[in-house]
Amino acid sequence: MVELAIVLGVVISLISIEAFGLAAGGIIIPGYIALQLTELDRIMGTFIIALSTFLLIKLISRFTFLFGRRQMVVALLIGTILSIISHHFMVFNTDTSTAEFSAVGWVVPGLIAHWAANQGFLRTISMLSITSVIVRMLVIIFYAGKQFPELY
């Protein structure tokens, strides 16, 4: 199921780029987000870290020439560092449940932030949300209603 979600994410992402001219935060990101749609705390954590990375990129770009490959590398580095920090410090245990606001993967928030810096944060998150839901729906249809297995 994981492979199907990633492949469908790539295809749907390519279609969205061609049809609307908007990327969904990187070509493989919709598949990864689709796998985590039942984990809303992880999705929120990913968006928080992507927004933080985006804001840091905007701040850094005021003082340096940050575009193209440099912007991609800086976004990936900042996103990875914040993702690693989130895996250690954004997990909250209570008596009844655990809220894990850590990012999905290490590279995902950086890729989202890079594309958000190019086309706008709201546009990127909107396209990512739409394409991820489409990918999730197609995988559920393909497996005749069977939900994704537990990944963790």
N, C-alpha and C positions, 0 to 999 in steps of 0.2 A: 504493500500500500504506500509506503514511503516513496518508493521510486516513481510510482504512478503520480503521486501528488507533485513531486518535483518536475517531472516531465510535463504534466499538464500546466504547472505554474509557468514554465518557460514558454509554452505555446500560447497560453492566455496573455502573458506579458508581451510577447511579440505582437499579438493581435491588437492589444491596447495601444502599443507604440505606433503601429501602422494606422489604426483607425482614428485615434484621438491625439496622437503626438505627445502623449504623456507616458512616462515610465512609472512603473509601480515600485519604485525604490530599488531597482536592480532586477535583472532578468530572472534570478532564481528565488527572490524573496517571497513572492506570493505562495509558492509551494511550502516553504518553511512556516510561514504565518498560518496557512491553511491547516497544517498539522497541529497547531496550537490553539485553534479557535475555541476549544472548550476550556482553556486555561486563561481566563480573562485577566488574572493578575499578571501573568507572564506577558500578555499582549500589552497591557498598560505599562509594565516595566520596560518593554522594548521601545514603546513610543516615547516614554519619559527620557530614556537614554538617547534615543535618536534626536529628540528635541534639544537635549543638553549638548549633544555633539554638534548639531546644527548651529546653535547659538555660539558655541565656542569657535566654530569655523568662521562665522560672521565677525566675531570679535578679532580673531587673528588676522582676518583678511583686511581689517582696517589699517594694520601696521605692516603688512607684507603683501607681496604679489602672490596671491593664492588662487590658482585656477588650474584647470586641466589635471594633469597627473599629480602635481603637488597637492592639489585640493583632495584628490582621491586618497593619496597616501596619508595625509594628515587626518582626514575623516576616518579612515580605517584604524589608524593608530589611536586616536582619541576614543572612537567607538569601542575598540577592543579593551582599552584600559578601563573605561567606564563599565563595560560588560563584566569584566573580571571583578571589579569592585562590587558590582551589583550582586554577583553570585555569592559573595561573602557577607555583605552588609544589608541587603534588601530582602532578607528572609525573616519573616516575623511569625513566631510560634505563639499560639494561644492555647488555652485549655481544650478548645473544641476543634480548631483547625489551624492550618498553616497558610499564610499568605506569602507567596514568593514573587516579589516584584523584580525578579532578575530578568535579564534580557534573554531572548531566544537566540542562542548561539553567541559567538564573539564578533563575527563580521557583520551580521545583519544590521545592527543599529548604525554602523559606519556607512554602509551602502545606502541605507535610507537617508541618512543625513547628507551624503554626497549628492544624491539626486534631488533632495529638497533644496539644497543650496543652488542648484541649477534651475529648477522649475517652480520652486515655492513649496513650503512645508505642507500647507493645506491641500494643494493639488496632489502632491505625492502620497500623503496619507489617505486621501479620498480614493485615488486610483488603486492603492495597495489594498484598501478595505474591500473595494468592489471585486477586484481580481481574486483575492484570497477566498472570498465567499463563493465565487463561481467555481474555483478549483475544488473547494471542499464539497460543494453540491455535486459536481461531476464525479468525484471519487465515490461519494455515497451512492449515487445512481449506478455507477459502474459495478459496485459490489452489492447491489440489490439491497440497500438500506443498512448494511453492516457498518458500524462505526469504526473509527480508527482504533487500533490497539493502544494500550497504555505505553507511552514512550519512555517513561521514567519509573 
